[in-house]
Amino acid sequence: MPTADDSPPAPPSSKGPIVTAVVRALALLDAFGEHDAQLSLAQLAQRTQLAKPTALRLARTLSSAGYLVALPEGAWRLGPAVALLGARYQRAFDLRNVIEPALHALAHESGHSASFFALEHGRRVRLLRVRGADGFVSPTRVGEPLPLDRGAAGQVILAFTGNEGALMEDIRQRGYHATVGEANALAASIAAPVFAARGAVIGALSLAVAASDGASAELLRHAKSIMDAADRLSRTLAAARYADQETIVQRSHWHP
């Protein structure tokens, strides 16, 4: 039986069986933070709560597939396969060709930082951000998983994926939501949902400003702009994804 030191990180909730070795291997990749160019085996073991021999076996296996690279003196860095996988993920969302131009247009029109959040495994992940003329950006990073129950983008995704409650119904009726200091004490945001061709929510567009007494009023000035931008983006993504199929792109049902 595995020892306490060899136990894997708690796996994400799932209705199906969990392959422990896969969860452990992915935990090694997740151990790298935004500013970590490399990590020692001891750091990998500590951050994943795995025994060093287990961490070493997994690191060598990941290295054989290009996901990790062994460095001198026992250190490890992320490998080229991680970058390739990230590029494929971005292409799946048409980030550079479709979403980035939409964010640039929204940031230019509003003067504020614009972001696209994707719905991923019960969390929201900021995939792309364009800085506005005011220079403010939310303290949370691109690629950082965030909860759905705090912040405008998360609440919007919850509402349009069918969650119940008075707040959820209000958001569905408005087509947007704004919060001040909810996900982060320093930031305020407004968001509207982005849909796939068949009406499924894939994420949300968001504008961010510094949390202040006038933040809510400033965000609400851009409510129509962000809903219009989200509607256009939904249509463009649908058209790009289904251009070669006989699919009718329907108007987003949330639009007032």
C-alpha positions as CSV (number, residue, x, y, z in Angstrom):
1,M,0.0,0.0,0.0
2,P,1.3,3.6,-0.7
3,T,2.6,5.5,2.3
4,A,1.1,8.8,3.4
5,D,4.0,10.6,1.8
6,D,3.3,8.8,-1.5
7,S,-0.4,9.7,-1.7
8,P,-1.4,11.7,-4.8
9,P,-3.0,15.1,-4.8
10,A,-6.7,15.0,-4.4
11,P,-8.1,14.4,-7.9
12,P,-10.9,16.7,-9.4
13,S,-14.4,15.5,-8.9
14,S,-15.5,13.1,-11.5
15,K,-18.4,10.7,-12.1
16,G,-16.1,8.1,-13.7
17,P,-13.0,6.2,-12.4
18,I,-9.8,8.1,-11.7
19,V,-6.4,6.9,-13.0
20,T,-4.1,7.8,-10.1
21,A,-0.9,7.7,-12.2
22,V,-2.3,10.2,-14.6
23,V,-3.5,12.6,-11.8
24,R,0.0,12.4,-10.3
25,A,1.7,13.1,-13.7
26,L,-0.5,16.1,-14.4
27,A,0.2,17.4,-10.8
28,L,3.9,17.6,-11.7
29,L,3.1,19.8,-14.7
30,D,0.7,21.9,-12.6
31,A,3.5,22.4,-10.0
32,F,5.2,24.9,-12.3
33,G,4.1,28.5,-11.5
34,E,4.1,31.4,-13.8
35,H,7.6,32.5,-12.8
36,D,9.2,29.0,-12.5
37,A,11.8,28.5,-15.2
38,Q,12.8,25.2,-13.6
39,L,12.2,23.2,-10.4
40,S,14.3,20.8,-8.5
41,L,13.1,17.2,-7.8
42,A,12.7,18.2,-4.2
43,Q,10.5,21.2,-5.2
44,L,8.4,19.0,-7.4
45,A,7.9,16.4,-4.7
46,Q,7.0,19.1,-2.1
47,R,4.5,20.9,-4.3
48,T,2.8,17.7,-5.4
49,Q,3.0,15.9,-2.0
50,L,4.6,12.9,-3.7
51,A,7.5,10.9,-2.5
52,K,10.7,11.7,-4.4
53,P,11.1,8.3,-6.1
54,T,7.5,8.6,-7.4
55,A,8.1,12.1,-8.6
56,L,11.3,11.0,-10.3
57,R,9.6,8.1,-12.1
58,L,6.8,10.3,-13.3
59,A,9.2,13.1,-14.4
60,R,11.2,10.7,-16.5
61,T,8.0,9.3,-18.1
62,L,6.9,12.9,-18.9
63,S,10.3,13.6,-20.2
64,S,10.2,10.7,-22.7
65,A,7.0,12.2,-24.2
66,G,8.5,15.8,-24.3
67,Y,6.4,17.3,-21.5
68,L,9.4,17.8,-19.2
69,V,13.1,18.3,-19.8
70,A,15.8,17.1,-17.4
71,L,18.4,19.8,-16.6
72,P,21.9,19.4,-15.0
73,E,22.0,18.9,-11.3
74,G,18.6,17.2,-11.2
75,A,16.4,20.2,-12.1
76,W,13.4,20.0,-14.5
77,R,11.7,22.4,-16.8
78,L,8.5,22.2,-19.0
79,G,9.1,20.6,-22.4
80,P,8.1,21.5,-25.9
81,A,5.1,19.2,-25.9
82,V,3.5,21.5,-23.3
83,A,3.8,24.5,-25.7
84,L,2.4,22.5,-28.5
85,L,-0.6,21.4,-26.5
86,G,-1.2,25.0,-25.4
87,A,-1.1,26.1,-29.0
88,R,-3.6,23.5,-30.0
89,Y,-5.9,24.6,-27.1
90,Q,-5.7,28.2,-28.2
91,R,-6.5,27.2,-31.8
92,A,-9.6,25.4,-30.6
93,F,-10.9,28.7,-29.3
94,D,-9.8,30.7,-32.4
95,L,-7.9,33.0,-29.9
96,R,-5.6,34.9,-32.2
97,N,-7.9,35.1,-35.3
98,V,-11.2,35.8,-33.7
99,I,-11.1,36.4,-29.9
100,E,-8.1,38.7,-29.8
101,P,-9.4,41.2,-32.4
102,A,-12.7,41.3,-30.5
103,L,-10.9,42.1,-27.2
104,H,-8.8,44.8,-28.9
105,A,-12.0,46.4,-30.3
106,L,-13.7,46.3,-26.9
107,A,-10.7,47.6,-25.0
108,H,-10.3,50.4,-27.5
109,E,-13.9,51.4,-27.3
110,S,-14.2,51.3,-23.5
111,G,-10.6,52.3,-22.5
112,H,-10.5,49.3,-20.1
113,S,-8.9,45.9,-19.9
114,A,-10.9,43.3,-21.8
115,S,-10.6,39.5,-21.2
116,F,-12.0,36.3,-22.5
117,F,-12.8,33.6,-19.9
118,A,-13.4,30.0,-20.9
119,L,-15.5,27.5,-19.0
120,E,-13.2,24.6,-18.1
121,H,-14.1,21.7,-15.7
122,G,-16.2,23.8,-13.3
123,R,-13.9,26.8,-13.3
124,R,-13.2,29.8,-15.4
125,V,-9.8,30.4,-17.0
126,R,-8.7,33.7,-18.5
127,L,-7.3,32.7,-21.9
128,L,-6.5,36.1,-23.2
129,R,-6.4,39.8,-22.0
130,V,-5.9,43.1,-23.8
131,R,-4.9,46.1,-21.7
132,G,-7.0,49.2,-22.0
133,A,-5.9,52.9,-22.2
134,D,-6.5,53.3,-18.4
135,G,-3.6,50.8,-17.8
136,F,-5.5,48.8,-15.1
137,V,-5.5,45.0,-15.2
138,S,-6.9,42.5,-12.7
139,P,-4.3,41.0,-10.4
140,T,-5.3,37.5,-11.5
141,R,-3.1,36.1,-14.3
142,V,-3.8,34.7,-17.8
143,G,-4.2,31.0,-17.5
144,E,-5.0,31.0,-13.8
145,P,-8.1,28.9,-13.0
146,L,-10.7,30.9,-11.0
147,P,-13.9,29.9,-9.2
148,L,-17.3,30.5,-10.9
149,D,-19.1,31.7,-7.8
150,R,-17.1,35.0,-7.5
151,G,-16.6,37.7,-10.0
152,A,-18.8,38.9,-12.9
153,A,-17.5,36.4,-15.5
154,G,-18.0,33.4,-13.2
155,Q,-21.5,34.5,-12.2
156,V,-22.5,35.0,-15.8
157,I,-21.3,31.6,-16.8
158,L,-23.2,30.0,-13.9
159,A,-26.4,31.9,-14.8
160,F,-26.3,30.8,-18.5
161,T,-25.4,27.2,-17.7
162,G,-28.8,26.9,-15.9
163,N,-28.0,27.5,-12.3
164,E,-31.1,28.5,-10.2
165,G,-31.7,31.4,-7.9
166,A,-32.9,35.0,-7.9
167,L,-29.4,36.3,-8.8
168,M,-29.1,33.8,-11.7
169,E,-32.5,34.8,-13.1
170,D,-31.6,38.5,-12.8
171,I,-28.4,37.9,-14.7
172,R,-30.3,36.0,-17.4
173,Q,-32.8,38.8,-17.8
174,R,-30.2,41.5,-18.0
175,G,-27.7,39.6,-20.2
176,Y,-24.7,40.8,-18.1
177,H,-23.5,41.1,-14.6
178,A,-21.2,43.5,-12.7
179,T,-19.3,43.1,-9.4
180,V,-17.0,45.3,-7.4
181,G,-14.3,43.6,-5.2
182,E,-16.0,40.2,-5.3
183,A,-13.3,38.0,-6.8
184,N,-10.5,40.3,-5.9
185,A,-10.6,43.3,-3.6
186,L,-8.7,45.5,-6.0
187,A,-10.8,44.9,-9.1
188,A,-14.3,45.4,-10.4
189,S,-15.7,43.8,-13.6
190,I,-18.6,43.4,-15.9
191,A,-19.2,40.4,-18.1
192,A,-21.5,38.9,-20.7
193,P,-21.7,35.3,-22.0
194,V,-20.3,33.9,-25.2
195,F,-22.1,31.0,-26.9
196,A,-21.2,28.3,-29.3
197,A,-23.3,27.7,-32.4
198,R,-25.9,25.5,-30.7
199,G,-26.4,27.7,-27.7
200,A,-24.0,26.2,-25.2
201,V,-22.0,28.7,-23.1
202,I,-18.3,28.5,-23.8
203,G,-17.2,31.4,-21.7
204,A,-17.6,35.1,-21.1
205,L,-16.2,38.5,-22.2
206,S,-15.2,40.8,-19.4
207,L,-14.1,44.4,-18.8
208,A,-12.2,45.3,-15.6
209,V,-11.6,48.5,-13.7
210,A,-10.0,49.3,-10.4
211,A,-12.4,48.9,-7.5
212,S,-13.6,52.3,-6.3
213,D,-16.8,54.2,-5.3
214,G,-17.4,55.0,-9.0
215,A,-16.5,51.6,-10.4
216,S,-20.0,50.2,-10.7
217,A,-21.3,53.3,-12.5
218,E,-18.4,53.2,-14.9
219,L,-18.9,49.6,-15.7
220,L,-22.6,50.0,-16.3
221,R,-21.9,52.6,-18.9
222,H,-20.4,49.8,-21.0
223,A,-23.1,47.2,-20.4
224,K,-24.6,47.5,-23.9
225,S,-21.1,47.5,-25.5
226,I,-20.0,44.3,-23.8
227,M,-23.3,42.6,-24.7
228,D,-23.0,43.6,-28.3
229,A,-19.4,42.5,-28.4
230,A,-20.3,39.1,-26.8
231,D,-23.1,38.7,-29.3
232,R,-20.8,39.4,-32.3
233,L,-18.1,37.1,-30.9
234,S,-20.7,34.3,-30.5
235,R,-21.7,34.7,-34.1
236,T,-18.2,34.9,-35.4
237,L,-17.0,31.8,-33.5
238,A,-20.0,29.9,-34.7
239,A,-19.4,31.0,-38.3
240,A,-15.7,30.0,-38.1
241,R,-16.4,26.7,-36.5
242,Y,-19.3,25.6,-38.8
243,A,-18.5,27.4,-42.0
244,D,-18.3,24.1,-43.9
245,Q,-21.4,22.6,-42.3
246,E,-25.1,23.2,-43.0
247,T,-25.7,24.7,-39.6
248,I,-27.9,27.7,-39.0
249,V,-26.3,30.1,-36.5
250,Q,-29.1,31.3,-34.2
251,R,-29.3,34.6,-32.4
252,S,-28.2,34.2,-28.8
253,H,-31.3,33.8,-26.7
254,W,-30.1,36.0,-23.9
255,H,-29.9,39.2,-26.0
256,P,-32.6,41.7,-24.8
